[in-house]
Amino acid sequence: MATRIVYQQELSELDEQVLYMGKALEKSIDATFEALQNMNADKAKDIMRDDDIIDTIERSIEKTCIELIAKQAPIATDLRKICSYMRMISDIERIADHCSDISEYIIMLSSEEKIAMPEGMQDMVEAMRAMAAQVIESFVKGDFDLAGRVIKGDDVVDAYFEKIKTGICIAMKNQPEKISAYVDYLMIIKYVERMADHCTNLAHWVQFIISGQLEL
């Protein structure tokens, strides 16, 4: 009985670790887009430096998952959850990497002639941020339907990407002297689009934990 109690405690602590990593990611996303809005190079450098924190959390969770599988031989729902966590933390880590990638472009943009943020970019960013917040909430609440809304939200972000990309290409033709800055913005919206893809992956894993049905 004591062994079972310890096992349940370890599972509970694993849940908390994954949630902590998700919350750390949410802070990084917020900081990244605040730096983008204000073109704050110093804040961007802080984000790049702090990326190691999420990497460390990922390694810790991965170690915990492997130890639980090796020592406790979980089955059914518990095994599904642990295996899902190992995939989820990879997506979380990739989103954090993209925060760092965007920060690099913020630093470059801050040293160039200032141009207005492409039309629709703020809306795209907000749509992706909403996906990140919702997928964390769906994980906390075990909310299958909310995870489904995250998955549908990816189409919204994709549509923004195509529209903004077209606008940037037109701007490049009209203002060739600012091509460098527009290329930087083009890279940023691609990273935002990829972040939304990873949020979608996370939502699928949340649904898998809840239902046992995986649709990636």
C-alpha positions in Angstrom: 0.0 0.0 0.0 2.8 2.4 0.9 4.4 1.8 -2.5 1.1 2.7 -4.2 0.9 5.9 -2.2 4.4 6.9 -3.2 3.6 6.1 -6.9 0.5 8.3 -6.8 2.5 11.1 -5.2 5.1 10.8 -7.9 2.4 11.0 -10.6 0.9 14.1 -8.9 4.3 15.7 -8.8 4.8 14.9 -12.5 1.5 16.7 -13.3 2.7 19.7 -11.4 6.1 19.7 -13.2 4.4 19.7 -16.6 2.0 22.5 -15.5 5.0 24.5 -14.2 6.7 24.1 -17.6 3.5 25.2 -19.4 3.2 28.3 -17.2 6.9 29.2 -17.7 6.3 28.9 -21.4 3.3 31.2 -21.2 5.4 33.8 -19.5 8.0 33.5 -22.2 5.4 34.0 -24.9 4.0 37.1 -23.2 7.5 38.5 -22.7 8.4 37.8 -26.3 5.5 39.6 -27.8 5.9 42.5 -25.4 9.5 42.9 -26.6 8.2 42.7 -30.2 5.6 45.3 -29.7 8.0 47.7 -28.0 11.0 46.6 -30.1 12.9 46.1 -26.9 16.3 44.5 -27.6 17.3 44.2 -23.9 14.1 42.2 -23.1 14.7 40.1 -26.2 18.2 39.2 -24.9 16.7 38.3 -21.5 14.3 35.9 -23.2 17.1 34.2 -25.1 19.1 33.8 -21.9 16.1 32.4 -20.0 15.5 29.7 -22.7 17.9 27.5 -20.7 15.4 27.4 -17.9 12.7 25.6 -19.9 15.4 23.3 -21.4 16.3 22.3 -17.8 12.7 21.7 -16.8 12.2 19.5 -19.9 15.2 17.3 -19.0 13.9 17.0 -15.4 10.5 15.9 -16.6 11.9 13.5 -19.1 14.0 11.9 -16.4 11.0 11.6 -14.1 8.9 10.0 -16.8 11.7 7.4 -17.6 12.1 6.6 -14.0 8.4 6.1 -13.4 8.2 3.7 -16.4 11.3 1.8 -15.3 10.4 1.5 -11.6 6.6 1.5 -11.5 5.7 -0.2 -14.8 2.5 1.9 -15.2 -0.3 0.6 -17.3 -3.5 1.8 -19.0 -4.3 5.5 -18.2 -1.1 6.2 -16.3 1.1 4.9 -19.1 -0.9 6.9 -21.6 -0.4 10.0 -19.5 3.3 9.6 -19.0 4.0 8.8 -22.6 2.0 11.8 -23.7 3.9 14.0 -21.3 7.2 13.0 -22.9 5.8 14.2 -26.3 4.2 17.3 -24.9 7.3 18.6 -23.2 9.1 18.4 -26.6 6.4 20.7 -28.1 6.6 23.1 -25.2 10.4 23.2 -25.6 10.1 23.9 -29.3 7.7 26.8 -28.7 10.2 28.3 -26.2 12.9 27.9 -28.8 10.8 29.9 -31.2 10.4 32.6 -28.6 14.2 32.8 -28.6 14.3 32.7 -32.4 11.9 35.7 -32.6 13.9 37.5 -30.0 17.0 37.3 -32.3 15.0 39.1 -35.0 13.7 41.7 -32.5 17.3 42.5 -31.8 18.1 42.9 -35.5 14.9 45.0 -36.2 15.8 47.3 -33.3 19.1 48.2 -35.0 17.4 48.9 -38.4 15.3 51.8 -39.6 12.0 51.5 -37.8 9.1 50.4 -39.9 5.5 49.8 -38.8 4.5 46.2 -37.8 2.8 44.6 -40.8 -0.9 44.9 -40.9 -2.7 41.9 -39.1 0.5 40.8 -37.3 -0.8 41.9 -33.9 -4.0 39.9 -34.5 -2.0 36.9 -35.5 0.1 37.1 -32.3 -3.0 37.5 -30.1 -4.6 34.4 -31.8 -1.5 32.3 -31.1 -1.3 33.6 -27.5 -4.9 32.6 -27.0 -4.1 29.1 -28.3 -1.2 28.8 -25.8 -3.3 29.9 -22.9 -6.2 27.7 -23.8 -4.1 24.6 -24.2 -2.7 25.1 -20.8 -6.2 25.6 -19.4 -7.4 22.5 -21.1 -4.6 20.5 -19.6 -5.3 21.8 -16.1 -9.1 21.2 -16.4 -9.0 18.0 -18.5 -11.2 19.9 -20.9 -11.5 17.9 -24.2 -13.7 20.5 -25.9 -11.4 23.4 -25.0 -8.5 21.5 -26.5 -10.6 21.1 -29.6 -11.0 24.9 -29.8 -7.2 25.2 -29.8 -7.0 22.8 -32.7 -9.5 24.9 -34.7 -7.6 28.0 -33.8 -4.6 26.9 -35.9 -6.6 27.5 -39.1 -7.1 31.2 -37.9 -3.4 31.6 -37.4 -2.6 30.0 -40.8 -5.0 32.4 -42.5 -3.3 35.4 -40.8 0.1 34.0 -41.9 -0.9 33.9 -45.6 -2.5 37.3 -45.5 0.4 39.0 -43.8 3.0 37.2 -46.0 1.2 38.6 -49.1 1.2 42.1 -47.6 4.9 41.9 -46.8 5.7 40.8 -50.3 3.8 43.8 -51.7 5.6 46.1 -49.2 9.0 44.7 -50.4 8.2 45.6 -54.0 7.0 49.1 -53.0 9.9 49.8 -50.5 12.9 47.8 -51.6 15.2 49.9 -49.4 13.4 48.2 -46.4 13.6 44.6 -47.6 15.9 43.6 -44.8 13.4 44.6 -42.1 10.5 43.0 -44.0 12.4 39.8 -44.2 12.9 39.9 -40.5 9.1 40.3 -40.0 8.5 37.5 -42.5 10.7 35.2 -40.4 8.9 36.2 -37.2 5.4 35.4 -38.5 6.7 32.0 -39.7 7.9 31.3 -36.2 4.5 32.4 -34.8 2.8 30.0 -37.2 5.0 27.2 -36.1 4.2 28.0 -32.4 0.6 27.6 -33.3 1.3 24.2 -34.8 3.0 23.1 -31.6 0.0 24.3 -29.6 -2.1 22.2 -31.8 0.0 19.2 -31.1 -0.3 19.8 -27.4 -4.1 20.0 -27.7 -4.1 16.6 -29.5 -2.1 15.1 -26.7 -4.4 16.6 -24.0 -7.3 15.0 -25.9 -5.5 11.7 -26.0 -4.9 11.7 -22.2 -8.6 12.4 -21.7 -10.1 10.0 -24.3 -7.4 7.5 -25.3 -8.0 8.4 -28.9 -5.1 10.0 -30.8 -5.6 12.1 -33.9 -2.4 13.8 -35.0 
